[in-house]
């Protein structure tokens, strides 16, 4: 079974991909969720954030449907 860091990387990559797909910068995401850009940047670079943060970010960038494929872990 994948270790914790594998799951953290997968979560961060999913969120980063959606930001890129929507054309949203870390600064814009921070503005949308009422956070500071360095906080958002750190969370995404470390992959250490809660499921609530991920859901908040996805809702803020208007991702209403997300398909996650867990193959390769």
Secondary structure, 3 states (H helix, E strand, C coil): CCCHHHHHHHHHHHHHHHHHHHCCCHHHHHHHHCCCHHHHHHHHHHCCCCHHHHHHHHHHCCCCCCCCCCCCC
